[in-house]
Amino acid sequence: CIPRFCLQRAFAAMTTHRAQLRAAVRDLSDRGLKCSAKWAAEQLVGLAGGPLDDEAGTSDAPMSPAEEVGSREEEDQLLLAKAYFDLNEFKRAAHALRVARGASGRFLRWYSLFLAGQKRQAEEEAEERSGGAGAPGSLLGKPRASNQHLPLLNAELTAARESEGLDGFGHYLHGIVLRELAQPALAREALLRAVSAYPCLWSAWTALSSLSGADEAPLELPDTWVASFFLAHQATEAHDSARAVSLYESLLVQWPRSLHVQSQLALARYNLRDFEEAQQRFEELLAEDPYRLDGVDTYSNILYVREEKRKLSALAHSCVSTDKYRPEACCVVGNYYSLKGAHEKAVLYFRRALKLDANFLSAWTLMGHEYVELKNTAAAVDAYRRAVEIDAKDYRAWYGLGQTYEILAMPFYALFYYRKATALRPYDSRMWCAMAGCYKQLHRRAEAIQCYHRAEKNDDREGIAFTELARLYRENGEDAQAAGYYERMVAQREAHGEAVGKELSEALFFLCTHKKSTGDLDAAQTIGQRLLDLGGPEKDQVKALLRDIQSQRKAGSGGGPPV
């Protein structure tokens, strides 16, 4: 028989140890000491009365709302599961919580199972790419792997929702599972319940935005300040960039130091092709937070478009020194090599970004661009298709597919993809010009003219629409219309300081001929003299044209033939 005081001392010691270990797990987790936290959690659960047996906690008695974690033993088990979770041992974490009844424990178990399935899916995809599953060794091609835990999770989450209900986190996870199971309508309902129950769960808002298309009914959002952030984010995702700018500028009044709002405003400016303003905002962001990598790939796109090699080089070095194994850093370096014309090296870095995050949309699209430069059209098509599978709203990938099929001389296919891009960016003149080019190849001039007119109305900065409309009208024999568009093209080129060029010579030669035919000899002679100053292959024709103009002048002023 053990003396009573000995049992009391043993119990007091265990209570002390348990308190010390609980505090240690939290302290170690807060400081990022994951292995030590795992050890402490294992010892905590290992104390007498600590671990949960398979039969423990199986009572059907309802839990008290105040006991969210469930019990002290379950709280200890939750600490152990969290330590496993932090070390990416997802199945161990789920197993440790196999009889959890509190909301936090159940959520962590479900989430661990979901991530375990995602991890195994990624491993199977890697095996397919390396040829281990009989597939060619490539990042490209549609993977066949899937998350095997999804049906089980859906069944458990549905049962939990219908019986005792789920909290906001549970609804969020259910929405993600339903999305992965290709049930978007049910996923939207679950995510709406999640943001209503827990408005600050931003991941639920962004997932809801990705499932909300233009053809869907308006969402009934909860009355919360977070909805303002969601509406601005949704406008950006829908490429309604002008509205996004307005909404984010309104948010900036109340949240002037929010780096998120500032970065999203810069992104919206970039989508509006206001590169100067977007670059300034990104530079202000980096000055305030020099180690920030979120959105830095978009900033590198701006530097690429503006051909600022020195700044792009400095940005690439900064990103590599901050974290060389972030997908954003790899994309910045890839853009740097692309600007230098080293397209093979650029592909290497975009592939590295995708090895770090196979769903990093920007890397797929940029890699597609590089394969187009390398004339590897098959690989370009695969890369762009993976991009639109990840995000069907990515107009750049649809546009890239159109360009690739145009290179392959397949205008019907190209037109299909250009239409997709134009539906997403109806205010972008480049999309309309691309569609018009396909219609021209298909000898459908009326549709081509309509598309170029749409491009003209949407700020055609490159002047492509003016030139092409002039050519189409000239081919149709509508010289007056053609002359009008050639004049607008010349004025636009002059405003941009472009005084030479083949297209400019073409426009001036047509205008000279047209003015001569309509009797405006002064204008024709002025244009002809300008053409002579430009030089070019039309020089002899221009000289002959000027001689004809001079002859007409003399004939007109001579009063008729001599007697």
Secondary structure by P-SEA (a helix, b strand, c coil): cccaaaaaaaaaaaaaaaaaaaaaaaaaaaacaaaaaaaaaaaaaacccccccccccccccccccccccccaaaaaaaaaaaaaaaacaaaaaaaaacccccaaaaaaaaaaaaaaaaaaaaaaaaaaaaccccccccccccccccccaaaaaaaaaaaaaacccccaaaaaaaaaaaaaacaaaaaaaaaaaaaaacccaaaaaaaaaaaccccccccccccccaaaaaaaaaaaaacaaaaaaaaaaaaaaaccccaaaaaaaaaaaaaacaaaaaaaaaaaaaaaccccccaaaaaaaaaaaacaaaaaaaaaaaaaaaccccaaaaaaaaaaaaaacaaaaaaaaaaaaaaacccaaaaaaaaaaaaaaacaaaaaaaaaaaaaaacccaaaaaaaaaaaaaaaccaaaaaaaaaaaaaaccccaaaaaaaaaaaaaacaaaaaaaaaaaaaaaccccaaaaaaaaaaaaaacaaaaaaaaaaaaaaaaaaacccccaaaaaaaaaaaaaaaaacaaaaaaaaaaaaaaacccaaaaaaaaaaaaaaaaaaaacccccc
